[in-house]
Amino acid sequence: MEQHVVQMVRNRIAKFGDQEVFRYKDKSSLEYKPIRWNQLGSEMDILSKVLLSLGYGYNHKIGIFSSNRYEWVVTDLAIMAIRGIVVPLYATASAQQVKYIVDETQMKLLFIGNNEQLDKAIWLLENCKTLEKIIVYEPGISFNDQRIIGYKELKDTVVNYTDDVNLNDILKESNSDDISTIIYTSGTTGEPKGAMLSHENFLQAFKINSERLQLLPTDVSLCFLPLSHVFERTWTLFLLYNGLVNVFLENPRDVIQELPKVNPSVMCTVPRFYEKTYEGIVAEVSKWPSFKKKIFNWAFKVGHKYIEFKKDARKAPANLMIKHTIAEKLVFKKLRLIFGKNIRALPCAGAAMSPTLLRFFHAAGFFVNYGYGATETTATVSCFRNNIYNFDYTGSIMPEVEIKIGENKEIMVKGKTVFKGYYNKPEETEQVLVDGWYKTGDEGYVVDGEYLVMTDRIKDLIKTSVGKYVSPQKLELLIGQSKYIEQLVVFGDNRKFMTALIVPSFKNLEEVITELNLDLTTPQEVIANEKILQFFKGEIDKYQEELTSYEKIVNFTLLPDNFSIENNALTNTLKIKRKVIEEKYRDIIEKMYLSL
């Protein structure tokens, strides 16, 4: 097995030469243009030598603060090639969030994307003691500061840049235990922690994923999740490991419109992507005439029956196969064009996903490969096999990964993908790494020694005042299936009953407002209307009918504005910051308990 990520990439460059490796969208022609393997190698080596001439090298922490672009990966590899440590930062992070990481890592050099990060970067130069230089990827941005350099001009600005440096000699000094990156967890509670991942961690992840996932030499992926997150980052390097093409999308909001242009066969996804896509499909189908709706619903009944055979690798009966062929032609083949004409497999992780939603997309012929992982485990711990899987589980445990269930039903992970610890945080490291076992902080269990089920974050579990434990994630997934609910957060710790803050789907509510003959124009008017509140009570009760009495939401409040990264209610990976929301809406939550 190769010992270093850059060694692996150089081997692939030698193998694939002038074949395509990346595509990026040219901003003048708006067309996707290719980058070849040899070009990647050349750009990588030049940047490595420039960094060395600037005085950066072994163990230096260098940041990348940018949205997705192919230069991001070039920089990633160039830093690793000189045995530096890459510190990725979310393009949407605030200046204060970035400052914390710059200060903790004593970062001297930071690569940024465009104007969106430039103002923050200028502020960081003035407020971070160690930060010396900023490199800007986006061409054509003017700045009157010698500490800020354009990426394309970088080589020309460095006087001491030389071709004499032998990068292979530097690589020979490296070993698989070298730290390749420090990835900061998004921090749903407390300050972020930097997980240190080695080259061995990444290379082992590539090995076991190759054994589990059946990628094809012709596969093309669309990179739209943040490269700063372990999932997309590991996947991107994994594509290089397999010699496959990756297409970079700078603005993730453009994903649906770009999919038919890119026509990927594989791509990383998160549950929220399917939730929004499902909402869009439901909204569109609701406008159809009744005969088309009947065909759509019939096709999905057939699809749901078909996948019950497929998931167990069983052959469906002949009559079902005939019906499925018709459903494919009438509905599913057309529906899959939303993701382009070539879509084949969709690894999905990062949050819990409703089994109902999973079944819907599988019924339509999308192989959503749902799994579980963490930054600290170099992404994947478990995921679906290609032939046998269960929609109620979070996949089969990966090869060479050990799992045991500890105290409080905590999932514990051991193996060569487990991280080396948190940067500069020995106490926090000792709390989660015990005899090589990583304590995930997630509650779960193992079925038949193979399938992993993650039930909830242990810290998120709610203990009511009568001593009953409730999983907020279970409730949020269940009731969040309503097309009239955009977001909801459940509360009830040390309380007699459960309550929820709900952000309605105002677009889908329009049909309800029309049916009820209401004259409501603003979100504030909608959430205050008694008939709308009664409608939501009925909607919630419909979904929680099978729950025990202590699990049921007894009271709720509708909110006019979404939870977002901007209002600090979501992490950069779109996870709910439960404690932040609870503190922000404390008065509203208290009122829900006092009113009953």
C-alpha positions, 0 to 999 in steps of 0.5 A: 500500500502507498505510504503518502497521499501525494505518492499515490497521486504521483503514481496516478499521474504517471499512469493516466498522463493526458487523461482528464482528472477535473472539470471546472466551469469557465466564468466567461464561456460558462462551459466546463473545461477539463484539467488533465492529470499531467497539468495537475502534477505540474501545477502541484509541483510549481505551487509546492516549490513556491511555498518552499521558497516562501519559507513554508514546509514541514509541519507548517499549518496552511489554511484553505478558506474557499468554496469548491474549485479545482485550485483547492485540491491543487493547494491541498496536494501541494501543501502535503507534498512539502509535508505541511499540514492542511487546515480547511475552513468553511467558505461560509465561516465568520471572521471570528470562527476563522480567527479561532482556528488561525490562532490555535494552529499559529497559521502563517499562510491562508488561501482564500477564494474570492471577495466573499472571504477577502474582507474577512481575510483583511480583518484577520491579517490585522487581528491574528498575530501569526498570519503573514500572507493571503493568497487569493484564487479568484483572478481580477480582484484588486487589493492594495496590500503587499501581504495579499497575492493573487494565486496566478501571480504567485509564482511571478511574485516570488523572486527566489522561486527555483526548479532546483528543489527535488520534491521527491527527496522531501517525500522520501523523508515522510512516513504514513504517520505524518499528519496530513490535515487538521479538520475542525469539527463544526461544533454543535456545542462548545468550541471547535476541535481540530481532528488530526488525520494522518496519511495512513488514515486517508489511504486506509479509507481509500482501501476499505471504500474500494472494497465496499463501493463498486466504482467504474472507470467511466464514473464522473462525480460532481463536487458540491458539498464543501471540500472543507468537510471530511466527507467531500474531501475524502471522496475527492481524494478517493476519486484520485485514488481510483483515477476518476473525473471530478467536476467542481461546483463553486456554488452549491445552490446551483446543484439542481440546475447544473446536474443535467449539464454535468451528468455525473454518475456518482456524487456525495450527498447529505440527507438535506439534499433529498429532503429539498428534492422530495419537497420539490417533486411533491410540489410539482406533482401536486399541480398535475391533473388527476390521471397523471397523479394516479400513474405517479402513485401507481408507479411508486407502489410498484417501486416500493414492492420491487425494492423489497426484493432488490434490497435482499438480492432476491429476484422479483416475481415475473408479474412485478418485473413487468409492472416495474418495467412499465413504471420505469418507462412512464415515471422513474426514468424521467424522474431520474433525469433531475440528477442527469442522465447517468446517475448511478450511485449516491453516497449519503451521510452527515446526518440522520435520514428518514427510512421513508425518504430513503425508500422513496428514492430507492423506489425511483431507482436512485441508489442512495448509499446511506452510511455513518461516519465522523471526521474522527474516523476519516468519514465512513464507518458503515454504509450500504453494500451494493447488493444487500442492505436495510433501510432501517439501518445505517449500513454494514460495518466497513471492512477492517473497522471494529465496532463495539457498544460501550456504556450508555449504548455508545458506539465505539470505533477502532481501526486504521481510519481512527484519527490521531487526536485533537490538535492542542487538546490533550484532555479532550483527546483522552476523553474520546480515545481509550485504548485505540477505541474512539468514543463517538458520542452517538448512541446505537447498536449492532444487528447480526454482527454486521449492521450498524444502527445509530439512534441519536447523539447521546448529548441530545437525548432528552430525559423528561421530568418523569425519567423517560428518555426521548430521541429528538432525532427520531421525532424530528425525522418522523414529523419532519416528513410533513411537506408543510414543515421546513424545519423543526427542533424538539425540546423537553429535557427535565420537562413533563412533555415535549414541545417543538419550534417549527418553521413552516414550508410557506410555499406548500402552505399556500394551498392550505391557505387557499382551501381555508379561504384565508387572506394571509400575505406575510409569514407573521400573519400565517404563523399567528392564524388560529386556523393554521395553528389548528391545521398544524396540530392535526398534521403533527398528531397524524405523524405521531399517532403511533408514539408513546404518550411521553414521546408526543409533541404536546405544544408547538410554536411556529416561527417566521424565519428559517434556522440558518448558518447566518443566524448561528442556528445551524453548523456549516454542515447544516446540523441543528445547534440545539443548545444555541436555539434553546438559548435564543428562544428560551422565552418562547419555549418557557411560554409553551410550558406555562400555557398548558 
